[in-house]
Amino acid sequence: MGSFMQICARVLTGGDSSAAAREAGFTALPAERSAALLGAARGQVMAAQGRSTGALVLILTSRPLACSMRLQRMDVETAEALFVRLAEGVRRPGLTVTRAFDGQVPVPGAGVARQITYRLSSGAEGRPDFALAFTGDADPAAGTQGVLTFGTTAPRR
């Protein structure tokens, strides 16, 4: 969770998230392997190995502006509780934090998974809102058991 925020927060503040990822032990995947994970988005895909999480795959995109970390192994219940504490802990004066979604979503190759999404909004005219999401799948056979995502969304009208 700490690596996710240290790397992904830089995406949205204009910092060098790629450098932060390299400092955390991530290395770029070859373009042919990255293309499938990026889809239509522009960006880069990096990977690392975590002691407790297995393989970590980091996807940094510039259009749309987002940062996503996929974890191969994780304790979904513990990660979910940490995510909720993290999301609700960013609330400050001038930053509204709203639980926007809490339910089941389809996951290709893994059935359905629980997803929790928060919307972070400054309410400032023309400034994008942020989405902070956790998708957890407790199926040990799934290639990815957890996905953390942080990115911009359209401003509220």
N, C-alpha and C positions, 0 to 999 in steps of 0.2 A: 504494500500500500504506500509505503514511504517513497520507494523508487518511482512508482506511478506518478505521485504528485510532484516530486522533484523534477521529473522529466516533462510531464504533461503540462504543468503550470507554465513552463517556459514557452510552450507553443502559443499560449494565449496572451502572454505578456510581451511577446516579441523577442524573447531571449533565444539562445541557441540550444534548442532541445536535442539536436543531433550530438552536440558536444557533451551535453549532460548524459545522454544515453551511452556514448562511448566511455565516459568516465565511470559509468555504472557497469561496464563490461559487455555492452551490446556491440555487435558487429553487423554490417550491412549484408543482406542476402543478395545473391545474384539477381539481376533484372528479370530473368525468366521465371524465377521462383516468386519474386515480388509481385509480378503482374497479376497473378491469380488472386492475391490478397487485396490488392489495390482496386481492382475492378476499373471503374471509370474515373476514380479519384487520381489526383496527382500527388506524389509523395515518395516516401521510402519505407522499406520494411527492414527491421533489424531484429536480431535474435540474441539470446543469452541463455545460460543455464543457471537455474537457482537451486540451492540445496534442498529446500522444502517444496518448491513449486515445480520442479522439473524444467521443461523448456518454457522460456518466456519469449513471446513474439510481440514486438512493438511496431505499431503502424502509425506513422506520422504523415498526415496529409495537409496540403496547403489549400486545396479546393475540393471539398469543404475543409475549413480549418478544424482539424481534430487530431486527437491522440488516443490510441487504443492499445491496451496491453492485454494479451491473451495468455492465460496460464494453463499449463498442461495438467498439473496436479494442484489441488488445493482443498482445504477444509472449507466447504461452501458455507456452512452455518457460521463459522468464525469470521470468514471474509465478509459475509453479508452484514454482520453486526458491526464490524470495523468500518465498512463502507457507509452505513447509516450514520454512525457517529461522526465520521469525516464530513459527510455532506451537510449534516445539520450543524456541525461546528464551524462552518465558514460563514454562517449568518452574522451580519454586522449592520450597524446603522448605514442606510443607503444601499444595502444589498438584501433583496428579498429572496428567501430560499423556500421553494414550494415543492412538496412531493407531487410530481406530475403524473406518475404512473406506478402502479404496484400490481403486477399480475403475471400471467403466463404468456409467453411468446413462442412461436415455432422456431426451432433451431434445426437447420438442415443436417441430416444425419444423426440427430440426437433426440428427436421428438420435441418435447416442449421444455422450457426452462423458465424459472422465475426471473423477472426483471424488475428492478426498482430504478426509477429515473427521477432526478431532481432538476428543477429549473432554477437557475440563479439569474436574477435580474436587478440591474441598477435602476431601471425605470427611466434612464436618461434618453431623451429623444435621439433616434438614429443609432444608438449603441446596441450591438447585438446582445442577446441573452446567451447564457451558457447552459448546456445540458451536461449533467454528470450522471452516468448510468452504470449499474452493475447487473450483469447477467450471469447467473450461476446455474450450472447443470451438475447434479450430484452423480451422474451416470459414469462409473469408472471406465467404461468402454469409450466414452466420448473423447475425441482428440483434443478438445479444449473444454476444460471444466469451468472456467470463469473468464469473463471479459469485463474489463474496466474501461470506460470511455469518457472522454472529456472533450467537448467541442462547442463551437458556436451554433446558435440557432437563429432563426429570424426574430427581429425585435417584436415585442407585443404591440399591437395596434390599438 
